[in-house]
């Protein structure tokens, strides 16, 4: 069904708004994917905070104009689904990669992060990015490590003294 001009404008505006606040994007070819499987992909995307939409390439190129995903334009060829990660940069990569494992009809064509265009082989790098909670946990661990080591260093002389006194007491008790 052909879209009316007003519908096209609304779709371009919606995708542009999503792209302007997205952290990363993936363009994937879905040729041969059944409607049931595509619905499963959409529900998985919704669960993970990923905006997923099939957009005609001319409309998609207009929608990404003025955003950091403008670099996707050369890759917008063929029937593509665009996925935008809204919560953490790696979520769209994880969703597409996990789904593509079981469905070889979904083929990654391009990835965009921070205004740079990457090839399909970089989907693993995107999917392996930590979530926000994981990144905060790693940062907390990095910040805590020097403090923990400092406390150990401060307490070691006292602990060594206590162990030495205990060893002397044990030796005197054996002798008695």
Secondary structure by P-SEA (a helix, b strand, c coil): ccccaaaaaaaaaaaaaaaaaccbbbbbbbccccaaaaaaaaaaaaaabbbbbbccaaaaaaaaccccccccccccccbbbbbbbccccaaaaaaaaaaaaccccccccccccccccccccaaaaaaacccaaaaaaaaaaaaaaaaaaaaaaaaaaaaaaaaaaaaaaaaaaaac
